[in-house]
């Protein structure tokens, strides 16, 4: 979940561009608004200053969210970015509601703007162009890096562009004598900003509450898992968001008699392929021998130490065991270190099976002795 140095540099650079643009625009709007006697322009300048809060949130998240895991955050810090996205979403939501409320009060009261200097309109238009350009630039960087935080901050700039559009329409209407158009446009844009803020807040909230990935993405991950050689089936696929990444775990079903090393190889292959083909940071794979569905029956089978003691009791000679714990029961493969005649070996195998059957749910017992080649 750690971005490359180049990706981190692009994220920080785009945010610092936003910081300096907002400082310049806010200073120009407040100064020109004061001399042009435009309260709307001054208010929009103060609104631009509020963008610095959002930029500060982004810089904080960019500094901390991609740090490596540590003792207190053992899964990393990706959710710092999600929390920051939630903060920006709430800022957008509050901004939109505030604009709707303020414009509604003005429209209801029929309060118009005082006569303003035409330079205020030019300043509002310049701000609109600058904010729209900033939005497109930041959104392009955010989509390239797949950063919900940068995209949210880009839409914050779009909200400011909408606010500047409201100011431009209001000033233009003021100059033409249609004062009520300012409030009408403000209400429309305010609802648009509120909608964007709500959507970002809900998305970030989902990320903080272990919300699953979209069904389409889950199905794509499922098909990637099933495409790995050796996987018979899968179940129990679970996904959750971790910032702009995902963490998943899954049970896969393999041949019941695979070795531990081959099962581990298949699991690592799945993890590597899923991480390569999807935006997944962690992939935990649990190996199931065949179709294991009755965990209580499986756990009721005896541990190796108990089986080893029973085998030793019957064969009275050193033996190497390979055990297969299956839904249908226990399969025991025992190899004697000493050479035994075939008839005696068959009798020992039957005795061992009868002994194990009385104490555990044994399915099959295979007994063989080592050949001279094995000893060699």
C-alpha positions as a Python dict, from the first residue, in 0.01 Angstrom:
ca = {
    (1, 'X'): (0, 0, 0),
    (2, 'X'): (305, 226, -37),
    (3, 'X'): (309, 448, -342),
    (4, 'X'): (628, 496, -537),
    (5, 'X'): (838, 806, -475),
    (6, 'X'): (726, 947, -811),
    (7, 'X'): (357, 897, -729),
    (8, 'X'): (408, 1054, -388),
    (9, 'X'): (587, 1349, -549),
    (10, 'X'): (301, 1404, -795),
    (11, 'X'): (43, 1396, -515),
    (12, 'X'): (233, 1651, -307),
    (13, 'X'): (307, 1875, -606),
    (14, 'X'): (-58, 1891, -713),
    (15, 'X'): (-162, 1982, -358),
    (16, 'X'): (100, 2256, -328),
    (17, 'X'): (-20, 2398, -662),
    (18, 'X'): (-368, 2415, -507),
    (19, 'X'): (-228, 2588, -196),
    (20, 'X'): (-56, 2866, -390),
    (21, 'X'): (-350, 2915, -629),
    (22, 'X'): (-589, 2951, -334),
    (23, 'X'): (-361, 3197, -155),
    (24, 'X'): (-336, 3414, -468),
    (25, 'X'): (-707, 3402, -549),
    (26, 'X'): (-820, 3466, -192),
    (27, 'X'): (-591, 3768, -163),
    (28, 'X'): (-708, 3909, -497),
    (29, 'X'): (-1078, 3849, -426),
    (30, 'X'): (-1077, 4008, -82),
    (31, 'X'): (-867, 4307, -192),
    (32, 'X'): (-1060, 4377, -514),
    (33, 'X'): (-1392, 4298, -346),
    (34, 'X'): (-1322, 4562, -83),
    (35, 'X'): (-1238, 4835, -334),
    (36, 'X'): (-1517, 4729, -576),
    (37, 'X'): (-1773, 4727, -290),
    (38, 'X'): (-1865, 4363, -367),
    (39, 'X'): (-1966, 4168, -57),
    (40, 'X'): (-2014, 3858, -270),
    (41, 'X'): (-1656, 3873, -397),
    (42, 'X'): (-1523, 3921, -44),
    (43, 'X'): (-1728, 3624, 75),
    (44, 'X'): (-1596, 3413, -214),
    (45, 'X'): (-1243, 3515, -118),
    (46, 'X'): (-1302, 3397, 238),
    (47, 'X'): (-1443, 3075, 91),
    (48, 'X'): (-1119, 3032, -105),
    (49, 'X'): (-927, 3066, 220),
    (50, 'X'): (-1128, 2772, 355),
    (51, 'X'): (-978, 2563, 75),
    (52, 'X'): (-646, 2590, 252),
    (53, 'X'): (-798, 2383, 531),
    (54, 'X'): (-879, 2106, 283),
    (55, 'X'): (-532, 2135, 130),
    (56, 'X'): (-383, 2105, 479),
    (57, 'X'): (-584, 1787, 534),
    (58, 'X'): (-454, 1646, 206),
    (59, 'X'): (-92, 1733, 290),
    (60, 'X'): (-129, 1572, 633),
    (61, 'X'): (-274, 1256, 481),
    (62, 'X'): (-12, 1245, 205),
    (63, 'X'): (259, 1265, 470),
    (64, 'X'): (115, 994, 696),
    (65, 'X'): (-112, 763, 494),
    (66, 'X'): (164, 597, 290),
    (67, 'X'): (403, 536, 576),
    (68, 'X'): (504, 177, 630),
    (69, 'X'): (339, -37, 896),
    (70, 'X'): (467, 4, 1251),
    (71, 'X'): (396, -131, 1600),
    (72, 'X'): (80, 76, 1645),
    (73, 'X'): (-50, 47, 1287),
    (74, 'X'): (46, -303, 1181),
    (75, 'X'): (-170, -291, 866),
    (76, 'X'): (-22, 40, 756),
    (77, 'X'): (-166, 393, 755),
    (78, 'X'): (-383, 386, 443),
    (79, 'X'): (-696, 479, 635),
    (80, 'X'): (-545, 817, 719),
    (81, 'X'): (-628, 902, 358),
    (82, 'X'): (-981, 765, 395),
    (83, 'X'): (-1036, 972, 709),
    (84, 'X'): (-908, 1279, 526),
    (85, 'X'): (-1145, 1207, 236),
    (86, 'X'): (-1431, 1197, 488),
    (87, 'X'): (-1322, 1535, 626),
    (88, 'X'): (-1319, 1692, 280),
    (89, 'X'): (-1657, 1536, 201),
    (90, 'X'): (-1803, 1691, 517),
    (91, 'X'): (-1647, 2028, 424),
    (92, 'X'): (-1814, 2006, 83),
    (93, 'X'): (-2145, 1909, 241),
    (94, 'X'): (-2131, 2197, 491),
    (95, 'X'): (-2031, 2442, 216),
    (96, 'X'): (-2323, 2339, -5),
    (97, 'X'): (-2577, 2354, 279),
    (98, 'X'): (-2443, 2695, 383),
    (99, 'X'): (-2479, 2829, 30),
    (100, 'X'): (-2836, 2698, 1),
    (101, 'X'): (-2933, 2845, 337),
    (102, 'X'): (-2773, 3185, 274),
    (103, 'X'): (-2917, 3216, -77),
    (104, 'X'): (-3260, 3100, 42),
    (105, 'X'): (-3268, 3362, 316),
    (106, 'X'): (-3167, 3635, 70),
    (107, 'X'): (-3423, 3520, -186),
    (108, 'X'): (-3699, 3507, 76),
    (109, 'X'): (-3610, 3850, 211),
    (110, 'X'): (-3569, 4000, -133),
    (111, 'X'): (-3237, 4153, -38),
    (112, 'X'): (-3026, 4264, -334),
    (113, 'X'): (-2662, 4363, -372),
    (114, 'X'): (-2534, 4717, -369),
    (115, 'X'): (-2399, 4861, -693),
    (116, 'X'): (-2053, 4720, -761),
    (117, 'X'): (-1762, 4811, -988),
    (118, 'X'): (-1739, 4609, -1314),
    (119, 'X'): (-1387, 4494, -1214),
    (120, 'X'): (-1556, 4263, -964),
    (121, 'X'): (-1715, 4071, -1251),
    (122, 'X'): (-1378, 4032, -1423),
    (123, 'X'): (-1224, 3905, -1100),
    (124, 'X'): (-1506, 3654, -1049),
    (125, 'X'): (-1463, 3532, -1408),
    (126, 'X'): (-1085, 3495, -1362),
    (127, 'X'): (-1144, 3301, -1040),
    (128, 'X'): (-1392, 3075, -1216),
    (129, 'X'): (-1141, 2991, -1490),
    (130, 'X'): (-859, 2933, -1241),
    (131, 'X'): (-1070, 2708, -1018),
    (132, 'X'): (-1199, 2503, -1310),
    (133, 'X'): (-843, 2458, -1439),
    (134, 'X'): (-729, 2355, -1092),
    (135, 'X'): (-1014, 2102, -1074),
    (136, 'X'): (-923, 1939, -1405),
    (137, 'X'): (-552, 1927, -1318),
    (138, 'X'): (-606, 1772, -973),
    (139, 'X'): (-867, 1525, -1094),
    (140, 'X'): (-632, 1404, -1367),
    (141, 'X'): (-355, 1344, -1111),
    (142, 'X'): (-599, 1178, -871),
    (143, 'X'): (-736, 940, -1136),
    (144, 'X'): (-385, 855, -1252),
    (145, 'X'): (-281, 768, -895),
    (146, 'X'): (-624, 618, -813),
    (147, 'X'): (-636, 842, -505),
    (148, 'X'): (-985, 908, -369),
    (149, 'X'): (-837, 1183, -151),
    (150, 'X'): (-694, 1382, -443),
    (151, 'X'): (-1013, 1332, -642),
    (152, 'X'): (-1219, 1457, -346),
    (153, 'X'): (-997, 1764, -316),
    (154, 'X'): (-1032, 1822, -691),
    (155, 'X'): (-1410, 1825, -652),
    (156, 'X'): (-1365, 2074, -371),
    (157, 'X'): (-1199, 2300, -629),
    (158, 'X'): (-1496, 2237, -861),
    (159, 'X'): (-1727, 2342, -577),
    (160, 'X'): (-1529, 2666, -551),
    (161, 'X'): (-1558, 2715, -927),
    (162, 'X'): (-1934, 2674, -891),
    (163, 'X'): (-1929, 2927, -608),
    (164, 'X'): (-1736, 3170, -829),
    (165, 'X'): (-1993, 3110, -1104),
    (166, 'X'): (-2264, 3208, -858),
    (167, 'X'): (-2071, 3525, -772),
    (168, 'X'): (-2019, 3607, -1141),
    (169, 'X'): (-2389, 3556, -1216),
    (170, 'X'): (-2483, 3763, -913),
    (171, 'X'): (-2252, 4048, -1005),
    (172, 'X'): (-2366, 4035, -1367),
    (173, 'X'): (-2728, 4038, -1253),
    (174, 'X'): (-2646, 4325, -1020),
    (175, 'X'): (-2501, 4523, -1307),
    (176, 'X'): (-2812, 4443, -1519),
    (177, 'X'): (-3062, 4499, -1241),
    (178, 'X'): (-3176, 4134, -1198),
    (179, 'X'): (-3068, 4088, -840),
    (180, 'X'): (-3270, 3773, -759),
    (181, 'X'): (-3075, 3559, -1008),
    (182, 'X'): (-2781, 3551, -766),
    (183, 'X'): (-2983, 3369, -501),
    (184, 'X'): (-3147, 3130, -751),
    (185, 'X'): (-2812, 3026, -898),
    (186, 'X'): (-2662, 2991, -550),
    (187, 'X'): (-2937, 2750, -443),
    (188, 'X'): (-2892, 2531, -753),
    (189, 'X'): (-2515, 2515, -717),
    (190, 'X'): (-2544, 2466, -341),
    (191, 'X'): (-2749, 2152, -396),
    (192, 'X'): (-2488, 2025, -644),
    (193, 'X'): (-2207, 2081, -394),
    (194, 'X'): (-2405, 1916, -115),
    (195, 'X'): (-2466, 1611, -334),
    (196, 'X'): (-2094, 1577, -414),
    (197, 'X'): (-2003, 1618, -46),
    (198, 'X'): (-2258, 1356, 58),
    (199, 'X'): (-2130, 1104, -197),
    (200, 'X'): (-1768, 1150, -89),
    (201, 'X'): (-1862, 1126, 279),
    (202, 'X'): (-2056, 802, 225),
    (203, 'X'): (-1770, 652, 20),
    (204, 'X'): (-1514, 740, 286),
    (205, 'X'): (-1743, 611, 562),
    (206, 'X'): (-1765, 279, 381),
    (207, 'X'): (-1386, 266, 369),
    (208, 'X'): (-1364, 322, 745),
    (209, 'X'): (-1621, 51, 823),
    (210, 'X'): (-1468, -239, 628),
    (211, 'X'): (-1716, -209, 343),
    (212, 'X'): (-1672, -477, 75),
    (213, 'X'): (-1561, -404, -280),
    (214, 'X'): (-1812, -367, -560),
    (215, 'X'): (-1969, -699, -671),
    (216, 'X'): (-1815, -662, -1017),
    (217, 'X'): (-1463, -627, -874),
    (218, 'X'): (-1520, -920, -637),
    (219, 'X'): (-1622, -1137, -932),
    (220, 'X'): (-1307, -1034, -1124),
    (221, 'X'): (-1093, -1130, -824),
    (222, 'X'): (-1279, -1460, -798),
    (223, 'X'): (-1203, -1543, -1161),
    (224, 'X'): (-836, -1457, -1111),
    (225, 'X'): (-819, -1702, -818),
    (226, 'X'): (-989, -1980, -1011),
    (227, 'X'): (-748, -1935, -1304),
    (228, 'X'): (-449, -2048, -1092),
    (229, 'X'): (-338, -2402, -1172),
    (230, 'X'): (-420, -2644, -890),
    (231, 'X'): (-725, -2457, -759),
    (232, 'X'): (-1035, -2676, -774),
    (233, 'X'): (-1275, -2423, -625),
    (234, 'X'): (-1292, -2134, -382),
    (235, 'X'): (-1528, -2012, -111),
    (236, 'X'): (-1538, -1762, 172),
    (237, 'X'): (-1394, -1477, -35),
    (238, 'X'): (-1403, -1163, 182),
    (239, 'X'): (-1293, -814, 84),
    (240, 'X'): (-1258, -484, 265),
    (241, 'X'): (-1127, -144, 176),
    (242, 'X'): (-800, -7, 311),
    (243, 'X'): (-768, 346, 176),
    (244, 'X'): (-750, 322, -202),
    (245, 'X'): (-649, -43, -175),
    (246, 'X'): (-822, -363, -71),
    (247, 'X'): (-745, -642, 175),
    (248, 'X'): (-890, -985, 97),
    (249, 'X'): (-891, -1339, 235),
    (250, 'X'): (-1020, -1655, 71),
    (251, 'X'): (-1044, -2033, 116),
    (252, 'X'): (-935, -2240, -181),
    (253, 'X'): (-994, -2610, -239),
    (254, 'X'): (-709, -2825, -369),
    (255, 'X'): (-639, -3196, -414),
    (256, 'X'): (-667, -3374, -79),
    (257, 'X'): (-323, -3537, -101),
    (258, 'X'): (-108, -3239, -196),
    (259, 'X'): (206, -3182, 4),
    (260, 'X'): (228, -2881, 235),
    (261, 'X'): (492, -2724, 11),
    (262, 'X'): (276, -2754, -303),
    (263, 'X'): (-25, -2610, -121),
    (264, 'X'): (193, -2320, -7),
    (265, 'X'): (317, -2271, -363),
    (266, 'X'): (-41, -2249, -491),
    (267, 'X'): (-135, -2001, -216),
    (268, 'X'): (162, -1776, -292),
    (269, 'X'): (84, -1791, -664),
    (270, 'X'): (-273, -1676, -595),
    (271, 'X'): (-155, -1392, -372),
    (272, 'X'): (101, -1268, -625),
    (273, 'X'): (-141, -1284, -918),
    (274, 'X'): (-424, -1109, -732),
    (275, 'X'): (-191, -828, -621),
    (276, 'X'): (-62, -786, -976),
    (277, 'X'): (-399, -783, -1153),
    (278, 'X'): (-605, -595, -892),
    (279, 'X'): (-557, -307, -652),
    (280, 'X'): (-506, -541, -357),
    (281, 'X'): (-251, -477, -84),
    (282, 'X'): (-290, -796, 120),
    (283, 'X'): (-422, -1138, 10),
    (284, 'X'): (-449, -1414, 269),
    (285, 'X'): (-513, -1762, 128),
    (286, 'X'): (-638, -2055, 337),
    (287, 'X'): (-580, -2399, 186),
    (288, 'X'): (-861, -2656, 218),
    (289, 'X'): (-793, -3021, 124),
    (290, 'X'): (-1085, -3093, -105),
    (291, 'X'): (-1430, -2985, 1),
    (292, 'X'): (-1404, -2918, 374),
    (293, 'X'): (-1742, -2804, 502),
    (294, 'X'): (-1784, -2970, 845),
    (295, 'X'): (-1523, -2809, 1065),
    (296, 'X'): (-1657, -2969, 1383),
    (297, 'X'): (-1609, -3317, 1234),
    (298, 'X'): (-1259, -3226, 1119),
    (299, 'X'): (-1153, -3093, 1459),
    (300, 'X'): (-1289, -3409, 1625),
    (301, 'X'): (-1013, -3614, 1460),
    (302, 'X'): (-711, -3699, 1682),
    (303, 'X'): (-385, -3503, 1664),
    (304, 'X'): (-66, -3652, 1518),
    (305, 'X'): (83, -3738, 1859),
    (306, 'X'): (-213, -3961, 1945),
    (307, 'X'): (-209, -4136, 1607),
    (308, 'X'): (168, -4180, 1629),
    (309, 'X'): (134, -4350, 1968),
    (310, 'X'): (-131, -4593, 1840),
    (311, 'X'): (74, -4680, 1532),
    (312, 'X'): (383, -4741, 1744),
    (313, 'X'): (180, -4960, 1976),
    (314, 'X'): (74, -5185, 1686),
    (315, 'X'): (383, -5204, 1463),
    (316, 'X'): (647, -5204, 1740),
    (317, 'X'): (902, -5049, 1503),
    (318, 'X'): (993, -4693, 1393),
    (319, 'X'): (751, -4558, 1131),
    (320, 'X'): (712, -4238, 929),
    (321, 'X'): (356, -4107, 912),
    (322, 'X'): (170, -3900, 657),
    (323, 'X'): (-177, -3802, 776),
    (324, 'X'): (-466, -3664, 569),
    (325, 'X'): (-740, -3490, 769),
    (326, 'X'): (-1052, -3495, 554),
    (327, 'X'): (-1425, -3440, 595),
    (328, 'X'): (-1478, -3809, 533),
    (329, 'X'): (-1230, -3911, 802),
    (330, 'X'): (-863, -3973, 868),
    (331, 'X'): (-632, -4134, 613),
    (332, 'X'): (-310, -4279, 752),
    (333, 'X'): (-4, -4364, 545),
    (334, 'X'): (272, -4530, 748),
    (335, 'X'): (614, -4636, 625),
    (336, 'X'): (805, -4884, 844),
    (337, 'X'): (1178, -4831, 873),
    (338, 'X'): (1240, -5209, 896),
    (339, 'X'): (1179, -5467, 624),
    (340, 'X'): (867, -5682, 686),
    (341, 'X'): (738, -5981, 493),
    (342, 'X'): (426, -5915, 278),
    (343, 'X'): (196, -6144, 481),
    (344, 'X'): (305, -5987, 809),
    (345, 'X'): (270, -5640, 659),
    (346, 'X'): (-90, -5713, 553),
    (347, 'X'): (-176, -5842, 903),
    (348, 'X'): (-19, -5533, 1065),
    (349, 'X'): (-216, -5306, 832),
    (350, 'X'): (-546, -5472, 921),
    (351, 'X'): (-463, -5466, 1293),
    (352, 'X'): (-370, -5101, 1272),
    (353, 'X'): (-694, -5020, 1091),
    (354, 'X'): (-901, -5205, 1352),
    (355, 'X'): (-717, -5031, 1636),
    (356, 'X'): (-764, -4684, 1491),
    (357, 'X'): (-1128, -4753, 1404),
    (358, 'X'): (-1207, -4814, 1772),
    (359, 'X'): (-1057, -4482, 1881),
    (360, 'X'): (-1110, -4247, 1589),
    (361, 'X'): (-1296, -4201, 1261),
    (362, 'X'): (-1035, -4356, 1033),
    (363, 'X'): (-1113, -4384, 662),
    (364, 'X'): (-813, -4571, 526),
    (365, 'X'): (-482, -4711, 645),
    (366, 'X'): (-191, -4775, 410),
    (367, 'X'): (112, -4954, 551),
    (368, 'X'): (433, -5020, 365),
    (369, 'X'): (794, -5083, 453),
    (370, 'X'): (1103, -4910, 328),
    (371, 'X'): (1293, -5074, 43),
    (372, 'X'): (1670, -5105, 35),
    (373, 'X'): (1670, -4827, -224),
    (374, 'X'): (1492, -4600, 25),
    (375, 'X'): (1765, -4663, 281),
    (376, 'X'): (2028, -4594, 20),
}
